[in-house]
Amino acid sequence: MPKDQEKRYRNPDAVLDIWERPSFGQWIGLSIQHLFSMFGSTVLVPILVGLNPGIALFSSGVGTLMYILITKGKIPAYMGSSFSFIVVMQSLMKAAGYPSIAQGTLAVGVVYLIVSIIVGLIGSDWIDKALPPIVVGPIIMVIGLSLASTAASDATLVNGKYSLTSFGIAIATLLITIFFNMFLKGFLGLIPILLGIVCGYIIAVFAGVVDFGPVLRAAWFQMPAFQIPGVTYQLTWHLDAILSMAPIAFVTMTEHMGHIMVLNKLTHRNFFKDPGLNHTLAGDGTASIIASLVGGPPITSYGENIGVLAITRVHSVYMLGGAAFFAVVFSFIGKLSALIESIPSPVIGGVSFLLFGVIASSGMRVLVDNHVDFNEKRNLMIAATILVIGIGNASLKIFGLTFSGLSVVTVLGIAMNLILPRHALNE
């Protein structure tokens, strides 16, 4: 082992820790596994808004590489298209087209950078006081469980109608993935999600729910239709887009911090201190700025990939960089992109049952490992409030903005932790 690695902390629970390099064959398989895990969500956002999926794939890859660079290769995270801006982007797309979305996305990135500078000046020691285990654990659980309905919809619905065939494919995919995770050894034991998706895809083919038409029609080489300001469209001022999208950045920041909390738990590190919250925010913001310059939507960290990290216990940042590299390459290969896009939703839904559940279980483990005492009313009140509001997605709509249940409970949980006394008066 190189001397510079001898002094590094190594997580004993990890198969491969953050700074450890897999073999070339492992790198390809592990990277593709992460690519498949995030692909559906990353291309779904532009499809719903009316943007080019290839550009979203490209910008997510480049954005992730920049994030890894800015965070000094210390955080194994993947950046993908953000769902938080869909409603606003759909409205802007109808009114003024992508140029307005581009300015809004750029504004989102700038907000992140401004906040990162402020955090860099005042430090992040306040995080430990504001986010103790009784707040962090339930928030992590909310991140996983709030996505449960998405997984269920993918698994059971086809064009808005219930499908028993789809549910059967999803359950088969789930059970196969669990089997692979429990019983495979060696390299195959590191890629149970990828193998589960492949097997689920094969089942879906025999069930007749895979459409190969787009794959056959797609060209081998296909340049994404980049939207470059001043080149493909004229620069005009869209203040409404900036005012509509920039404030939502504060919403996604809370979700970003929630993902960092999960990663802290999984990797036995404190990324709020090293490389620092300012670096993680700067990396996220830079990814969105890059997206705005090529035609993509705002970028944020992805829970799907965190689920893969938790299940495989392979935390190497090299495979996240590999996934980003393949995302960029695949954005130019029409048939490969079309093949991945052809993965039916029940296959993704089946895998998501496991991925999102593991994230939620990680939150429960935070509470158990830190011996949180629920005989104390204070802890019970905080956890109960976070779980019900967050999982129920009791969103706050004010001044034309919508704050998700996760964002609401992050702020509410922090406030309750700081305000409530250590012990109730009647205890």
N, C-alpha and C positions, 0 to 999 in steps of 0.2 A: 504493500500500500504506500502511495506517495506520502512524504513527510507532512505535506499540508493537510492531509486527510486524517492523520493519526490523532491530531488534537481536536478534531471535530466531534461534536456530540452525535451519537448514533442511537436512533430510536430502536430499542430492543424488540418492539412489536412489529417492526417493518420488515418485509421480505427484502425490499430494496429501499434504502433511505433516500432522502431528497437529492443528495449529491452523488449517489452511486450510479454508475453507468451499467445498463443492461448489455448483454451481448447483442450483436447486430440483428440476429434473428429474433431475439426477444424484443428488441427495440421496435422492429416493424410490427410485430403482433400486438404489443402493448399500445403502441401509438394508434394503430388502426382501431383497436378496441375503444379508445377514448374518442376517436373521430366519429365512430358509429353512434356512440352514446349521446353526443351533442348534436349530431347532424340534423335530426328531425326538427328539433326546436329552433336551431339556427336558421334553417331554410323556411320554417313555417311563418316566422315573423314577416319576412319580405313578401311571401305569397299572400298573406292576409292584407298587407298594406298596398301591394301592387308594385313592389320593387323587384330587382333582378336577384334570384337566389344565388347565382354564381358570384355576384359581387359581395353578398353577405358572407358567403363562405370564404372568399378571398380576404375580406376585411377582418373576419374573426381570426383567421390564421396569422395575418400580419400583426393585428392588435395583440394577440397572445404572445408572439415573439417579442414585441416591444415591452409588454408587461413583464415578461421573464427578464429582459435586459434591465429594466428600470428597478425591479425588485432584486437585482443582483443574483438571479437564479436561485433564490431561497424559498420561493413559494410555488408549490405545484398546483397551479390554477389555470383554467381555460376560460377564455373570453368569448362569449357568443352574443347573438342578437338579443336585445332586451325586450321583454314583453310589456314592460311598464309604460311604454310610449305608444302602444298600438293604436289606441282610440284617438289620440291627438294626431298621430301620423296619418291615419285614415282620413281625418277631416282635412288636414293640410294638403294631402295628395289630391283630393277632389277639388280643393279651392285654388291651389297654385302650383301643384306638381312637386317633383322632387327638390327643386332649388330651395323651396321653403323648408323642407325637411332637413336638407343639408345644413342650413343656417341654424336650425334648432339643435341638430346633433352637435354641431361645432360649439354652440353655446353650452350644451351639457358638458362637453369635455373641458371647456374653459372654467366652468363652475368647479369641477373636480380639482383642477389645477390650483385654483385660488384657495380652496379649502385645504389642499395638501400643503400649500405654503404656510397657511395659518397654523396648521397642526405642527409643521416643522419648527415654527417659532416658539410655540407655547408648550410643545411636548405632548406626550400621550400617557403620562402617569395617571391622569384622571380616569383612564379606561378601567383600571383595576378596581377603583372605588365605585364606578358607575355600573360595572358589569361583573358582579360576583356570580358564583355558580347558580344561585337561585334564580337569577335573571337569564344567564347564558343557557342553562340546560333547557328550560321550557321554550326559549326562542329557537334553539336548534331543533327541538321537536316540532315546532310550528313550521319551520322551513320544510321539513320532510312531509308532515301530515297535510299541510295546506296544498300540496301538490297531488294528494291522493285522488281528488276528483278528476284531475287531468289524466292521470294514469287510467282511472276507471272509464273515462270517456273514450280514450284511445282503444281500450280493450273491448268495449261493448257496443259502441255506436258506429254506424256506417250511414253517412249522409243524414245524421240526426235521428236515425231509427235503430232500435235495439237489434243486434244480430247475435244469435246463438253461435253461429260459426266463428265469428270474430272472438267471442268470449272463450270458445274452445281453443282457438289458436293462442290466445294470450295466456291461458292457464297452462297449456302444454309448454309454451316458451318459458314460463316461470318455473315450472317443475324441472324442466331440463337444465335450466341455468342453476337452480339449487343443487341438483344432482352433480353437475360439473364442479360446482364450488365446494361440495363436500367430499367428493371422492377422487377427483383427478389430482395427479401429482406432477412434479417437475414443471416444465414450461407450460403445459396445457392447464395446470392448476392456477396459473397466473392470468389466464385469459378466459375465465368462465363466461363473462358477459358477451364477449365477441362470439364465442362458440354457441352460446344460447341464441344470439341473434341470427347466426347462420342457420342453425337447426330450425328455429322458428320460421325463418324465411323459406326454407325447403318445405316445411309443413304447409305454409301459406300458398306455395306454388301448387302443391297437390290439391289444396282446397279450392283452387281456382280464383284466388282473390288478388293475385299479382298481375299487374298490367305491364307487359314488356314492350308495348307500343312506343312509349317515349324513349326507351333504351335503343330500340332499333332505328328510330328516326334521328336520334342525336348524332352529331358529328364527333369524330374522335378528338379533333382539336377544335375548341370553341372559345374564342376570346370573350370574356365577360364584357357586357356593355357598360363600361365605366362611365360614371357621370362626374366629370372634372370641372370645377368652377372656372369660368373664364375661357374654357376650351369647348366643352360640349353644350354649355348653356351660358347665357349672359348673366353677369352678377347684378342682382337687384336686391333692394333692402326689404326684408320680411320681418318686421318688428313683432308682428303677431306670433310668428313661429317661435321666435326667441323667448317671448314672454310666456308662451304656452308650454314649451319644453324645458327651459332652464330650471324652473322651480322643482320639476319632477326629479331632477338630479339629487335633491336632498332625500327623496324617497328611496331611490336606488342605492344611495350611500348607506342607508341603514341596512338594506339587504346585503350589500357588499360586506359590511362589518359583521353581519350574521354569518356569512360564508367564511370569513376569516376566523371567527370563533370556532366553527366546526373544524377547520383545518388546524387550528391551534391544538384542539383536543386530539385529533387523529395523529398528528405528527409529534406530539409532546413538546411543542415549542410555543413561543409567544411572538407572533409576527407583528403584533402591535408595537413591539419594541425593536425587533430585528427582523427585517430591515426597517421597520417603522411604518406606522399608519400613513404617514405622509408619502412614502414610496408606493404603498399599495394603491392609494387614491390617485397618485400621479400616473401610475401605470394604467389604471382603469380609464382615467380621463384622456390620456394619450391615445388609447385604443379607439375611443369615440371620435376624437379629432381626425384620426386616420380614416375612419369609416366615412366621415363627412366629406372627405376630399376625393373619394373614389366612387361614392354612390351607395353606401351602406347605411343601415340604421344604427342607433346608439348601441354600444357594446357594454356588457357587464359580465361578472363571473357566473359560472354555471354550477348549479347543484347536482346535475346529472353526473358530471365528472368527479365531483366530490364523493358521490355514491360509489363510483368505480374504485376510487382510492380506498374507501373504507372496506369494501368487499375483498379486494385483491391484496390489500396491505402493501402494494407496490407504490411508493411515493416519489419515485425518481422524477425530477423535473425534466429529464431528457425525453421521457415519453410524452410529456405535455408539449414540449418543443417539437417532438416528432409529429404529434397530432396536428399542430399548427402548420408544420411543413407540408404534410399531406393534404391539409385543407386548401392551401394555396395551389398545390399541384393539381388537385382534383378540380379546382374551379376552372382550370383550363382544359380539362379532359371531359368532353361532353358526355361520352358514354359511361364513364365511371360515376360522374355526378348523377346522371339519370338512373344508373343502377342503384345507387344508395338511396335516391329519392323514391325508388320503387318499393323500398321496404314498407310493407303495410303497417298501418297504425296499431293493429292488435299485437304485432310483434314488439313494437316499441312500448306499448302499454304493459305487456307481460313482464318485460325487463324492468320497466319503471316501478312496478309493484315492489320489486326487491330493492332497487336503488333508493327510492324515496323512503321506504321503510327502514333501511339501514341508517339513513341520515337521522330519522326520528329516534331510532334506538341509540344513536350516539349522544343525543341530548339527554336521554334517560341515564346513560352511563355517567354523564357529568354529575348528575345529582347523586348517583350511588357512590361514585369514587370520592366525592367530596363530603360524603356523610351528611347530606342536607337533612335536617330534622323537621319532619312535617308535623310533629306534635306542637311546634311553635306556630301560632296563628299567623304570624307575619309571613312566614314562608308559604303557608297554605294559601293565603290571600293573593300573594304575588303570582304563584304558579297557576292558580285557578284562573285568574284574570287573563294572563298571557295565553294560556292554552285555548280557552273558549273563544275569546275575541280573535285570536290569530287564526285558529283552525277554521272558525266560522267565517273568516274574512270579513269582519265588520269594518268595512272601509269608511273613511272619512272624506266626504265631498264638501269642499269649501272653496269659495272664490274661483270656481271653475276647475279646480284641481281635485284629483282623486288619490287619496293615500290608502294603500292596501292595508289589510288587517295586520300584516307583518310589520309594516312601518309604524302603525298605530301602537302595537303592543311593545315594540322596541322602545319607543319614547315613554309609554306608560309604565313599562317595567322598570326602566331607569328611574323615573320619577318616584314610583312607589318605594323602591329600594332606598332612595335618599331621604324620603319623607317619613315613612312609617317607623315607629320606635322599635327597638330590638325586641321588646316583650310587650304583649297586650296588657292593659291595666287589670284585666280580670283573670290573668294567668297566674 
